[in-house]
Amino acid sequence: MDESETGTGTDAHPGTNADTGTAAHTGPDRQTGTAPRTGTDVDTGTAPRTGTDVDTGTDVDTGTDADAGPGADTGTDAAPGTNRHPGTGSAPHTGPHTSARPGPQPAHPAPGAIPGPALAAPGPDPDATPGPAPATPDPAATPPTLGVGMVGYAFMGAAHSQGWRTAGRVFDLPLRPVMAAVCGRDPDAVRAAARRHGWAAAETDWRALIARDDVQLVDICTPGDSHAEIAIAALEAGKHVLCEKPLANTVAEAEAMTEAARRARERGQLAMVGFNYRRVPALAFARRLVASGRLGTLRHVRVTYLQDWITDPEFPLVWRLRKERAGSGALGDLGAHIVDLAQHLAGEQLAGVSALTETFVKERPLPGAAHGLSAAADGAGRGPVTVDDAALFTGRLASGALASFEVTRVAAGRKNALRIELNGSLGSLSFDLERLNELGFHDHTEEAAVSGFRRILVTEPEHPYLEAWWPPGHGLGYEHTFVHQARDLVHAIATGTDPRPSFADGLQVQRVLAAVEDSAGHDSRYTPVEPAPVVTAPA
């Protein structure tokens, strides 16, 4: 038990209540480094600030381990605003708990209609979060809180922190996300991450994080080998769960997680898997076009996702290159994204695949320090690479449409090159993640003399999510997908609506990945994919 749990640890914000956010701040303002704030707190609309702002807005990861696990935290908790367990820490609760799992709240409206006469036919995205027409917000009203606890704090932890920190400041949400605690195994590193990213407290055991009364949602940003254990425990403890992709390392783990999510749904808890590329506005808009029939009968889907960060054969053997930690290599890391995205845009699942995989560098130096996708060798020897460097596979969708997929982490010069194209009887769509505010669209019903791919700049307020952002022409970036992910999950929780992608969706992707590995291990034979289970909301 660490010092803050016994009531002897240092608390930088006297009297802080992590549930209500009404505590005064007494230190220097980290955002401006100058004048303290003395007016109304813009985050909560309640407490005056006189100093420290724990949200630095920085999205740089300084932790060395993305995963978290058991371990005693024996040092003083330096995370600002820390309020560990009610009644035992140095900042006990002083009022009623306002962040219990809430009942239904008014939902945010689905993004608006497609602009322009040529593209006016599609209706709203059938997968979008439903809701009534927007009401005029009451500036005096403070929505109930949703306490978030996150396990893992490196690359994905930093991205998810950005989402939770920002969503309620951009969108009018029915619940106010409160960043209650972050968890990691290294006490010093997790405290540094808490300070950097705006978490009120730090834990070193994910079980303690799940047990916190101020956490209603557990966000899992660890390597895949711990997803199942943490997610199932959180759901059984009555928490909502957001889990990074891929859902698990094996089909059996994903099945157990999906069953746990089904049982939890009957009790009112929701579970979602984090395929964030669905939340790129251009891709959400593409889904609307397909769903409204603008492409006609789908014939082709082709997707590539190319990176180069392990091209150097001397790049160390980090956890992403070890099957027991990552499950697979480029296949699970990148392939999970594009399988989900292709099926989501097409509106149908893969029925079977034929695949090749390859590991070009069989052995690598053992790792020392690691930061996100960067690492250094420790000079202590070498070890075997036990995952794929690249995967190439074809597939057939349920409708008979053909699909092709390529993923690699050794494509020299390609940093994060995700490209997807869909071709149908009436038109085509194309998207490039490195130009993520643009969508290519071809209407094949136009006369040949004027037809061709048009560039749609997806920055209008009528486009998905963009009603809350900048004036037209001012683009968004990668980090905004995590803001949109948080926004959608909060609305689902508030309305009791099943979030998408669900754990069942994640299980289906896991079955595709397993079929790819099976096919590649048997001379590329065509391998059927078992359909995902049908999950229905409780009556």
Disulfide bonds with the S-S distance in Angstrom:
none
